[in-house]
């Protein structure tokens, strides 16, 4: 792509954002000419961008008048932001208590752009050595306990698409064979949690369980992580019981009843 093409693409994004932001409670509908005058953009450019935004569901066009208004996809995007905020608020106390009880780092993560991102983290005060999961840190799904949970509850089509890309090896323990990874997922669903043993980072182990929304979709995961010499496979089963109790309670608060096994 040339420098001019790059600048043109950025300009188009900026103009599309300006179009979306031009709608308000006072002006819920706007025509192409009106948008062009308000934003100082040529009418043909506004028409092209508006059609693209409508194709993506971000705008909706009145077939009779030709005027545009915000589309339903804007509501869908806004609801995701609200849901994440609600999850953080609801999960906070349960996960904070879990961190103090287990004396390990507990994090809350959501799926984002093919990976998972930590949106909240609770670290106990007593241990001198603890894993700090930085809020905003992105991890690949195949190499993290939380990511394996999302993979386990994906539809078959989504899972196949996700596994088409090469799986990056972060440590000698990272599972980079798609078939091998798929073979682990039924156990995740059966037991209600996933583990990662020095797969994302050497010396770091983790265990994760799903949080469901009212429709039964996995919308977040809660994870307990810590040093491999303390968070050993031998303690995973007992930690899983407490972790699943906490995530089940958060899921109930979001409208989904979970039976903890």
C-alpha positions in Angstrom: 0.0 0.0 0.0 1.4 3.4 -0.9 1.6 6.3 1.5 -1.2 8.1 -0.3 -3.4 5.0 -0.1 -2.7 4.8 3.7 -3.6 8.5 4.2 -6.8 8.0 2.2 -7.8 5.0 4.3 -7.2 6.9 7.5 -9.2 9.9 6.2 -12.1 7.6 5.3 -12.1 6.1 8.8 -12.0 9.6 10.3 -14.9 10.7 8.1 -17.0 7.6 9.0 -16.4 8.3 12.7 -17.6 11.9 12.1 -20.7 10.7 10.4 -21.6 8.3 13.3 -20.9 11.0 15.9 -23.1 13.5 14.1 -26.3 11.7 15.2 -27.9 12.8 18.5 -31.1 12.7 20.4 -32.0 16.0 18.9 -31.0 14.9 15.4 -31.7 11.1 15.2 -32.0 11.2 11.4 -29.9 13.0 8.8 -29.8 13.1 5.0 -26.7 12.8 2.8 -26.8 16.5 1.8 -27.3 17.6 5.4 -24.4 15.4 6.5 -22.2 16.8 3.8 -22.9 20.4 4.8 -22.5 19.7 8.5 -19.2 17.9 8.2 -17.7 19.7 5.2 -17.5 16.5 3.1 -18.5 16.1 -0.5 -22.0 14.6 -0.9 -20.7 11.7 -3.0 -18.2 10.8 -0.3 -20.9 10.9 2.4 -23.1 8.7 0.3 -20.4 6.1 -0.2 -19.4 6.0 3.5 -23.0 5.9 4.6 -23.8 2.9 2.4 -20.7 1.1 3.8 -21.8 1.9 7.4 -25.3 0.7 6.6 -24.0 -2.5 5.1 -22.2 -3.1 8.4 -25.3 -2.4 10.4 -24.0 0.8 12.0 -26.5 3.0 10.1 -30.0 2.3 8.9 -31.6 4.0 5.9 -35.3 4.8 5.6 -36.4 3.3 2.3 -39.0 6.1 1.9 -37.1 9.2 2.7 -33.5 8.0 2.1 -32.4 9.5 5.4 -30.1 7.7 7.8 -30.2 6.9 11.5 -27.9 4.9 13.7 -28.3 1.1 13.1 -28.9 -1.8 15.5 -25.3 -2.8 15.4 -24.4 0.3 17.4 -26.7 -1.0 20.2 -25.1 -4.4 20.0 -21.6 -2.8 20.4 -22.8 -0.6 23.3 -24.4 -3.6 25.0 -21.0 -5.4 25.0 -19.4 -2.4 26.7 -22.2 -2.3 29.3 -22.0 -6.1 29.8 -18.2 -6.0 30.4 -18.8 -3.1 32.9 -21.5 -5.1 34.6 -19.3 -8.2 34.8 -16.5 -6.3 36.4 -18.8 -4.8 39.0 -20.6 -8.1 39.8 -17.5 -10.3 39.8 -15.3 -7.9 41.8 -16.2 -8.9 45.3 -16.3 -12.6 44.6 -12.9 -12.6 42.8 -11.3 -10.3 45.4 -12.5 -12.7 48.2 -11.1 -15.6 46.1 -7.7 -13.9 45.9 -7.5 -13.4 49.6 -8.7 -16.9 50.3 -6.3 -18.7 48.0 -3.5 -16.2 48.4 -2.9 -16.2 44.7 -3.6 -13.7 41.9 -7.1 -13.8 40.5 -8.0 -12.2 37.2 -11.0 -11.5 35.1 -10.6 -11.7 31.3 -12.8 -11.3 28.2 -12.3 -12.5 24.6 -11.0 -9.9 22.2 -9.7 -10.1 18.6 -8.8 -13.8 18.7 -7.2 -13.6 22.1 -8.1 -12.8 25.7 -7.5 -9.6 27.6 -7.4 -9.1 31.4 -9.9 -6.4 32.4 -9.5 -6.8 36.2 -6.9 -8.3 38.6 -6.9 -9.0 42.3 -3.6 -9.8 44.0 -3.3 -10.9 47.7 -1.2 -8.7 50.0 0.7 -11.4 51.9 2.9 -13.3 49.5 6.1 -11.7 48.5 6.2 -13.6 45.2 3.0 -13.4 43.2 2.0 -13.2 39.6 0.7 -9.8 38.5 -1.7 -10.1 35.6 -1.6 -6.6 34.1 -5.0 -5.2 33.1 -5.0 -4.8 29.4 -2.5 -7.6 28.8 -3.4 -9.7 25.8 -2.8 -13.5 25.7 -3.3 -16.0 22.8 -6.1 -18.4 23.5 -4.2 -21.7 22.8 -1.4 -20.8 25.4 -3.6 -19.7 28.3 -6.0 -21.4 30.7 -8.6 -18.7 30.1 -8.2 -19.0 26.3 -8.8 -22.7 26.4 -12.1 -22.1 28.2 -13.2 -19.9 25.4 -12.0 -22.4 22.8 -13.9 -25.2 24.6 -17.2 -23.4 24.4 -16.8 -22.1 20.8 -19.0 -23.4 18.0 -17.2 -25.9 15.8 -17.0 -23.5 12.9 -15.4 -20.7 15.0 -13.0 -23.2 16.5 -11.9 -24.5 13.1 -11.4 -20.9 11.9 -9.4 -20.1 15.0 -7.1 -23.1 14.6 -6.3 -22.4 11.0 -3.7 -19.8 11.9 -0.3 -21.2 13.1 -0.2 -21.6 16.9 2.8 -19.7 18.4 5.1 -21.6 20.8 5.9 -19.5 23.8 7.5 -22.1 26.0 8.5 -25.8 25.5 5.1 -26.7 27.1 2.9 -24.7 24.7 0.5 -26.8 22.7 1.0 -25.9 19.0 -0.7 -28.8 17.3 -4.3 -28.0 16.5 -5.6 -31.6 16.8 -3.9 -32.1 20.1 -5.4 -28.8 21.4 -8.9 -29.9 20.2 -8.4 -33.2 22.0 -8.1 -31.3 25.3 -11.3 -29.3 25.0 -13.9 -32.0 25.8 -12.3 -32.4 29.3 -12.5 -28.6 29.8 -16.3 -28.8 29.2 -16.7 -32.0 31.3 -14.8 -30.6 34.3 -15.8 -27.0 34.0 -12.2 -25.6 34.0 -9.0 -25.4 32.1 -5.4 -25.4 33.1 -2.1 -24.1 31.7 1.2 -25.5 33.0 4.0 -23.1 32.0 2.5 -22.7 28.6 2.3 -18.9 28.2 5.3 -18.1 30.4 7.9 -20.3 32.0 7.4 -20.7 35.7 3.7 -19.7 35.6 0.7 -22.0 36.0 -3.0 -21.1 35.9 -6.5 -22.5 36.2 -9.6 -20.8 34.7 -13.4 -21.3 34.7 -16.1 -19.8 32.6 -18.6 -17.0 33.4 -21.9 -17.3 31.5 -24.5 -14.6 30.6 -28.2 -15.2 30.7 -28.2 -16.8 27.2 -25.6 -19.4 28.3 -22.8 -17.8 26.3 -19.3 -17.6 27.9 -18.7 -13.9 28.2 -15.7 -13.9 30.5 -13.3 -16.2 32.4 -11.9 -16.0 35.9 -8.4 -17.3 36.5 -6.1 -18.2 39.4 -2.5 -17.9 38.5 0.8 -18.3 40.3 4.3 -19.7 40.4 4.6 -23.3 39.2 6.2 -24.5 42.5 3.2 -23.3 44.4 0.3 -23.7 42.0 1.0 -27.3 41.2 -1.2 -29.8 39.3 -1.8 -31.5 42.7 -3.7 -28.4 44.0 -5.7 -27.8 40.8 -8.7 -29.9 41.9 -9.2 -28.2 45.2 -8.7 -24.7 43.6 -11.1 -25.6 40.9 -13.9 -26.3 43.4 -13.5 -22.8 44.9 -13.0 -21.1 41.5 -16.1 -22.7 40.0 -18.2 -21.7 43.0 -17.2 -18.1 42.5 -17.8 -18.1 38.7 -21.1 -19.9 39.2 -22.2 -17.2 41.5 -21.2 -14.5 39.1 -23.0 -16.3 36.3 -26.2 -16.5 38.5 -26.0 -12.7 39.0 -25.9 -12.4 35.2 -29.0 -14.5 34.9 -27.6 -18.0 34.2 -27.9 -20.9 36.6 -24.8 -23.1 36.8 -24.7 -26.5 38.4 -21.2 -26.9 40.1 -19.9 -30.5 39.7 
